[in-house]
Amino acid sequence: MRPRKAACVLRTVYHRGGPPPPAWGIVCTLTRIRSPPAMSVPPSVIVWFRRDLRLADNPALVRAAATGRPVVPVFILDEDTPGLRPPGGASRWWLHHSLAALAGDLAARGSRLILRRGQAAVVLDALVAETGADTVLWNRCYDKGSVARDTEIKAGLRARGLQAESFNASLLTEPWEITTKAGGGYKVYTRFWQACRAAGDPPSPVAAPDSLPAPQAWPVSDDLAAWRLVPNAPDWAAGFSEHWIPGGQGARDRLEMFLDGAVTGYAAKRDFPGVAATSGLSAHLAWGDIGPRQVWAAAVKDAPAGEGRETFLKELVWREFAHHVLHHFPDLAERPMDAKFDAFPWMPDDGLLAAWRRGRTGYPIVDAGMREL
C-alpha cells in the first residue's frame, strides 16, 4: 500500500464563553494529499528531409514547428525503392556536406538530424513506432519514381490514422498551376514564361523557425561518415572544396556575390564558358540548400533592374519549365516527346562514352563542360 502523507493544518479557535480557554488552539488534522496527474506528452511530428536541405523557406518544417509539438527531423538515404535514380559520385559528395551543414543549423536551434538508410516506407514506419509520432510531413519531389513512392507512403500512413502532408519547397509554382487554355502542359518555353509572368510573382519565402521543440528521447541515428558518400580511394573530389561550399550558408553567400556583381552582365556573358558570369547555384538548388523562391525574391530586391536581372529570372524559370514538362509528360525521361525520334540512330561505342564521361573527347567545349561538372 502507498503510505499516506500527513499535513498539519493550522487554524485559530476563538471561544466567546465558558471557562477561559487558551486564546489560540492548534488542531492537527490528518489529510491525504493526492499526487498531481501525470502530464501527457504530445505526439511528435516527423519532418522528412529530401531535396530541401535547409531551414528557411521550408514549408514542411515551418508547419511542424507551428504545432508546438516535438519535431523529429530525418533524412533517409533511399537507394532501395524501385524506380528511383541514385545520385552520382559528385552528387553524393555534395549531399554529405549539405547534410553536415543542415545538422549544424538544426543543432543551433536545439534540434538534431536523424540519419537512416533504407527503403523510405520501411524506415518511416520504424520511426513512427519508435517516436510515437502521429504526423509525417515532407516537401514534394517531382520525378516519376518519387511521386509513385510518396503517393504510396502517404496513402499507407493515412490508412493507419496518421496525418501525412506534403508541400512545395522546390519550385516557384506547382507544375499543375500553370497550364494552357486547354488545361494541358506547355511544350514551348516562351509561352510558358509568358504564362508565368502573367500569373505574377511567386509567393514570398518563409523564414526559418527560431527554435524546434525536441522530443523527450531521440531515436538512434546513423553516422554520416559511415555512409561513405565522400570518395577516398582515390579521392577524386579533393579539389571540390576549393570551389564549392555546400549548405545553406554557402548558397546564400554565392547568391549575394552574384547579385552584387556578375548579374549586371549576365545577359551578354552567361553563354561564354570561360567567363565567370553565372550564379553557380545549380547544385545548391538541386539539393535544396536554397529554394527558388528565395533566389527570386533576392534578385527582385537586390539586383539592379535591367536586362541582366530579367534574363536571370528567365533562366530560373527554365528550371521550372523542366519540372513542368516532366509532370505533364512523365515518360519524357525515357522517350522523346516527338515520336518520330523513337527511331533516331544511336552509335553504341563504350570507348567514346568513357571519353565523354572523363572529358576527353577532343572537343574542347564538350570536355571543359564535363570537367567542370
N, C-alpha and C positions, 0 to 999 in steps of 0.2 A: 504494500500500500504506500501511496505517496504521502509523506509527512505533511501535516497541516502547519501552516505558519501562523504564529500568534502576533497580534499587534495590540499595544495598549492605547486605548482611546481616552484622551484627557477631556473631562467635562467638568463644568462648575455646577455645584448644587447649593442653592440658597434657601435656607429654612426661614419661614416667616413666623412660626410659632413653636411652642413646646420648649423643652429644656434647651438651653443654649448649646447647640452642637458646634463643631468647627465650621467656620465660615466657608471653607472650601473643602470639597471632598474629591478624592481620586478614585475612579472606578476602572478597574482593568477588565476589558471585555475581550473574550476570545473571538477572533474573526478569521474566517477563511478567505485568503487572498487568491484569486484565480490568476493564472499566468495569462499574459496577453496572447491573443490568437496569432498563430504564425503568419507572417506576411507572405503572400503568394508571389512567385517570381513570374513576370510576364514572359511569354514565349519569345524566343529570339527571331530575328529576321536575317536570313542568309542573302547576301549580295554576291552574285556570281559574276566575277570579272571575266572579261573575254578580250575583245579588242577595244577596250575602253580604259586603259591603264592610267587613270588619273582621278583626282578628286573633284576638280572643278568641272562644271558642265557635265555632270554625270547624273542623269535623272534617276536611275535606279538607286544610287547611293543617297541622293537627296531625299527621295521618298522614304527610304529606310530610316534615315536619321530623324525625319519628321514624326515618325511613330513614337519616338521617345523610348523605344524598347531596345534591348541589347542587339547589336549588329555584329554579324559574323561575316567578314569579307573573305572570299575564297577564290582562288584561281585553279582551274583544273586543266592540266595538260592532257588533252583528249586526243590520243593517237590511235584509239581503238574503235571508235564508232565508224561503221562503214559509210562511205560517201564523202568523208572529209579529206581535204587535201592537206597533208602535213607541211609545216613550214620548212623551208630550205635552210642550209647551213648558216648563211649570213643573217637570215631572219631569226634563227634560234639564238644567235649571239645577241641580237638586239633585244629579243624577248628577255633573256637573262638579266640584262642591265635595266630594262624598263621595270621588271618585277622587283628588282632590288631597290630602285628609286621609289616605286609605289609603296613597298613595305616601309621605307623610311618615312614617307609622308603620312602613312597611317599611324605609325608609332608616335609621331609628333602630335597626334590627336588622341592619344590614349588607346589606340586600337592596334591590331596586327593583321597580317595577311596569312591566311591558311593556304598552304600549297598541297594539292592532291594530284595524283596521276591515275588515269584510267578512263573507262567509259563514263561519260558525264552523268548519264542517268543513274548508273550504279553508285557513283561517288556521291551524288546529291541525296539519294535515298539513305546512304550511310550517315551523311552529315545531319540530315533531318532527325534520324534516330538518336544520334549522339548528343545533339544540342537541344532537342525538344522544340525546334523551330516549327512554326506553323505558316511561315511565309517565305517564298523564294522569289527574289527579284533579279532581273538582268536586263542588259541593253542588247538590242537585236543585232544579229549578223544577217547578211542578206544573200549569201551564196546558197546554192541549191541544197547542198548537204547539211549545212547548219540549219536551214529552215525546216527540213524534214526532221532532224533530230530535236530541235527546240519545240516544234509542234507536238511531237510525241511526249516529250518531257512535261510540257505544260498540261496536256490532257491527263497524263498519269497523276500528276500532283493534285490537280483539281478533283479528279475522281476519288481521291483519298481524303477530300475535305480540306486540303491546304489551299492557301492563296498563292497564285503564281501569276506574275505580271511581267511584261516586257516593255521597253521604252526605246526611243530613238536617241542615240548619243553619237552616231557615226555619220549622219547626213544632215544637210541643211533642211531638206524636206523628205518625207517618206516617198518611196518610188511610185506609190499609187495616188499621191496627192496631185501630181502634175500629169494631166492626160490630154489627149487630143479631143476634139469636139465629139468624136465618136466614142470616147471613153477608153481608147486603147493607148498603147505606148508610142512614143516618138522614135523615129528611126534616123532623123536628121538633127544634128546638134543645133544648128542655127535656130530652128523652130523651137527646140526645147529651151534654149537660152531665152528666147523672146517670151515664152510662156512663163518661165521662172521670174523674169523681171516684171512681167505684168502682175504676178502674184504678190509682189512687194518683197521687202527684206525678210529674211528668215527670222524666227524667234530669237530673242536675245539669250546668250548663255547664262546659266545659273551659277551662283557662287558655290564654292566648296563648303561643306558643313564645318562649323567651328570645332565640333567635338563629336565623338561617336561613342555611345554607351557600350561598355564591354560586358560580355556575359560573365556569370559567376565563375565558370570554368571554361577554358579554351579547349577546343578539340586539338588532337595531335596534328602537327604539320610536317610535311616532307621538308628536307633540307634542300635549298635551291641548288647548291653546289653538286648534290648527289644526282641531279637531273642531267648533268654534263652537257649543258647547252652550249658551252663555250669550248671551241676546239683546243686541243693541246698537243696532239701528236700527228701531224705538225700543227703549230699554232699559226695557221694561215691568216688569222684575223688580228695578228699582233699590232698592225698599224691602224686599225679601225678607230681606236680611242683618240688618236691624234686629230681626227676629222669629225668624229661624231660623239655626242653626249646624249644617249638615250634617256628618256624620262621626261616628266613634266617641266622641270626647270630648264633642261636643255632645249626643249621645244619652244618655250616662251622666250628664251634668250635668242634663239635663232630667228624667230619671228620678229622680235624687236629690232635686231640688227638689220634684217631685210627691209623693214618698213622705214628705218632711219636712213637707208642709202639706196640699195640696188633697185627698189621698186620704181623709182622715177625713170630709169632707163629700161624697165622690164619689157615694154612693148617691142622695142627695137633690138634688144640684145639677148633675149631669152633663147633664141634658136641657135646661138653660137656656142658650141660646147667648150671652147677654150676660154670663155669669159664667165666669171663668177657672177652671173646675173639672175640666177633663180633663187627661190626661197630655201630650197633644201629641206622642205617639210614633208616630203612624201613618206619617208619611213616613219616619222613621228605620227602622221595621220593614220598610217596603216595599222599601227599597234595602239592608237588612241592615246598617245602621250598628250595630245592636244586635239580638240574637236574642231570640225569645220566651222561651227558657229562662233567659236572663239576667234578663229582666224578671220572670218568675215567681219565680225564686229570690230576687231582691232584694225583691220585695213580701212574700214569706213571711217573710223575715229582718228587714226594716227597717220595714215598715208596721205600725202598731198593729193588733192583732186587732180585728175588728168588722165592721159592715155595709159600710163603705167599702172595706176590703180585699177582702172576699168578692165584692162587686159588681164591683170592678176585675178580679179574676181571671175572673169570668164573662164580662166584656166581651173579655178576651184570648182566651177560648175561642170567642167569637163569630167571631173571625178564623179560628180552627181550623175551625169549622163551615163557613165559606165554602169553604175548600180541600177539606174532606171531601165536601161536596155536589158540587163541580165534578169531583172524582175519580170519584165513583160515578155521576154523571150528566154526562158531559163535554160534552153538547150544550146544557147549561143556559145557556151564554153566548149562545146563538143562538136557542134555542127554550124556551118555558115548560115547567116540569115537568108542569103540568096541561094536557093537550092542548086542553081547551075554550077556553083563552085564545089559541089559534092564530088565531082569527077576531076577536080584540079589535080594535075600530075605532081606527085612528090618524087623527090630523088633521095631515096634512103642511102645514107652514107655515114657510118658510125665515126669515121675519121673526121669528116667535116663537122659533124655535130660536136665532137670533142674539142675541135679547134675553136668553134664558136663559143662554147662554154668557157674556154680559157682565154678568150680574147686574142686568138692567134690565127685569125682567118686571112690576114694580109690586107684587109680593107681597114684603113686607119680609123675611119669614123665609127665603124662597127666595133672594132676592138677597143677603142677608147671608151665607148659607152659600156661595154661589158665589164671592162676592168674597173670602171667607176662603181658599177653595181656591186 
